[in-house]
Amino acid sequence: MKFENRQPFPHPRQAVWAQLFSADYEAALNANSDMDKTVLEEGTRDGRRFKRTRLTSRKPVPAAMAAFTGPTLSYDLIEIYAANDTSLDWKVIPSSAADKVKAEGSYAVIDAPGGCERLVKGEIKVSIPLIGGKIEKGIGEQLESSYARSSAFALNWMRQHLG
């Protein structure tokens, strides 16, 4: 399953990127999140900033996914930032059946008419016979809901901090 999420902002690209990755934004976002986050590793690899974060959901796992994930959804998010840019590549490694799940993509803030746009692209593939498609559908539904909430939060944040 491939997905793409776009969110426009009436602000310059660099200003939006700086806000989206500021400590204040991260703290406010975490306070309004359904996930617990722990940074496991952060540094530089091959000249690029690298970050690995463990995320664990506080919400129950949907029935279609529970047989696969267990009662709690937990995964590591790996982010590799482009040097001197406003983009990163991401990869998710689930805590269970990591060999059967491919989840990766890109995250960027790009110039757009009237300001900029946050663009998240990715692909999720669950290679489990009979239930892989259902799991992908459940993940897709959760992604849509999550992006809707984070988009509203980000737009409100930018209005408050960038005008």
C-alpha positions as CSV (number, residue, x, y, z in Angstrom):
1,M,0.0,0.0,0.0
2,K,1.5,3.3,-1.1
3,F,0.4,6.6,0.5
4,E,0.9,10.3,0.2
5,N,-0.1,13.1,2.5
6,R,0.3,16.8,1.6
7,Q,-0.3,19.7,3.9
8,P,0.1,23.3,2.8
9,F,1.4,26.1,5.0
10,P,1.3,29.9,4.1
11,H,4.9,30.3,5.4
12,P,8.5,29.9,4.1
13,R,9.8,26.3,3.9
14,Q,12.8,26.8,6.2
15,A,10.6,28.5,8.9
16,V,8.1,25.6,8.8
17,W,10.9,23.0,8.9
18,A,12.5,24.7,11.9
19,Q,9.2,24.8,13.8
20,L,8.3,21.2,13.0
21,F,11.6,20.0,14.4
22,S,11.9,22.4,17.3
23,A,12.0,21.1,20.9
24,D,8.9,23.1,21.8
25,Y,6.9,21.7,18.9
26,E,8.0,18.1,19.7
27,A,7.1,18.5,23.4
28,A,3.6,20.0,22.5
29,L,3.0,17.3,19.9
30,N,4.0,14.5,22.4
31,A,1.7,15.9,25.0
32,N,-1.2,15.6,22.5
33,S,-0.2,12.2,21.1
34,D,-1.5,8.6,21.7
35,M,2.1,7.4,21.6
36,D,4.9,7.2,24.1
37,K,8.3,8.1,22.5
38,T,11.8,7.3,23.6
39,V,14.9,8.4,21.6
40,L,17.1,5.3,21.5
41,E,19.9,6.7,19.4
42,E,20.9,10.0,17.8
43,G,24.0,11.0,15.9
44,T,25.6,11.2,12.5
45,R,26.1,8.4,9.9
46,D,27.8,8.9,6.6
47,G,27.6,12.7,7.1
48,R,23.8,12.7,7.7
49,R,21.9,13.1,11.0
50,F,20.4,9.9,12.2
51,K,17.7,9.3,14.8
52,R,16.1,6.1,16.1
53,T,13.0,6.5,18.3
54,R,10.8,3.8,19.9
55,L,7.1,4.6,19.8
56,T,4.5,2.6,21.8
57,S,0.8,3.2,21.5
58,R,-1.3,4.0,24.5
59,K,-4.4,3.0,22.5
60,P,-5.7,-0.6,22.0
61,V,-4.7,-2.3,18.8
62,P,-7.5,-2.8,16.3
63,A,-8.7,-6.4,16.2
64,A,-7.4,-7.0,12.6
65,M,-3.9,-6.1,13.8
66,A,-3.9,-7.6,17.3
67,A,-3.2,-11.1,16.1
68,F,-0.1,-9.7,14.4
69,T,1.2,-7.1,16.8
70,G,-0.1,-8.3,20.2
71,P,-2.2,-6.1,22.4
72,T,0.3,-3.2,22.1
73,L,1.6,-1.5,19.0
74,S,5.3,-0.7,19.3
75,Y,7.9,0.1,16.7
76,D,11.2,1.9,16.1
77,L,11.2,4.9,13.7
78,I,14.5,5.5,12.0
79,E,15.0,9.0,10.4
80,I,17.9,9.9,8.2
81,Y,18.0,13.6,7.5
82,A,19.3,15.1,4.3
83,A,22.4,17.2,4.8
84,N,21.5,21.0,4.9
85,D,18.0,20.4,3.6
86,T,14.4,20.1,4.7
87,S,13.8,16.4,4.1
88,L,14.5,13.0,5.6
89,D,14.0,9.4,4.8
90,W,12.2,7.2,7.3
91,K,11.8,3.6,8.0
92,V,9.7,1.7,10.6
93,I,10.8,-1.5,12.2
94,P,7.9,-3.1,14.2
95,S,8.6,-4.9,17.4
96,S,6.9,-8.0,16.1
97,A,7.3,-9.8,12.8
98,A,9.8,-7.2,11.5
99,D,10.9,-9.6,8.7
100,K,7.3,-9.5,7.3
101,V,6.8,-5.8,7.3
102,K,8.3,-3.2,5.0
103,A,7.4,0.4,5.9
104,E,9.5,3.2,4.6
105,G,9.3,6.5,2.8
106,S,10.2,10.2,2.8
107,Y,9.2,13.4,4.7
108,A,9.9,16.8,3.2
109,V,8.9,20.4,3.4
110,I,8.9,21.8,-0.1
111,D,8.3,25.1,-1.7
112,A,4.8,25.6,-3.0
113,P,2.6,28.5,-4.2
114,G,1.8,30.8,-1.3
115,G,4.4,29.2,1.0
116,C,5.3,25.6,1.4
117,E,3.9,22.1,1.7
118,R,4.7,19.2,4.1
119,L,4.9,16.1,1.9
120,V,4.9,12.6,3.5
121,K,5.2,9.6,1.1
122,G,5.6,6.0,1.9
123,E,4.9,2.4,1.3
124,I,3.7,-0.3,3.7
125,K,3.8,-3.9,2.7
126,V,2.8,-6.7,5.0
127,S,3.9,-10.1,3.8
128,I,1.6,-12.4,5.8
129,P,-0.6,-14.8,3.9
130,L,-4.3,-14.2,4.2
131,I,-4.2,-11.3,6.6
132,G,-1.5,-9.1,5.2
133,G,-4.0,-7.0,3.2
134,K,-6.2,-6.5,6.2
135,I,-3.3,-5.4,8.3
136,E,-2.2,-3.0,5.6
137,K,-5.8,-1.6,5.5
138,G,-5.8,-1.2,9.3
139,I,-2.5,0.6,9.2
140,G,-3.8,2.9,6.3
141,E,-6.9,3.8,8.4
142,Q,-4.7,4.7,11.4
143,L,-2.3,6.7,9.2
144,E,-5.2,8.8,7.7
145,S,-6.5,9.5,11.2
146,S,-3.1,10.3,12.5
147,Y,-2.3,12.6,9.7
148,A,-5.6,14.4,10.0
149,R,-4.9,15.1,13.7
150,S,-1.2,16.0,13.2
151,S,-2.1,18.3,10.3
152,A,-4.6,20.2,12.4
153,F,-2.1,20.5,15.2
154,A,0.7,21.7,12.9
155,L,-1.5,24.3,11.2
156,N,-2.6,25.7,14.5
157,W,1.0,25.7,15.8
158,M,2.2,27.6,12.7
159,R,-0.5,30.2,13.1
160,Q,0.5,30.7,16.7
161,H,4.3,30.8,16.1
162,L,4.7,32.2,12.6
163,G,1.6,34.3,12.3
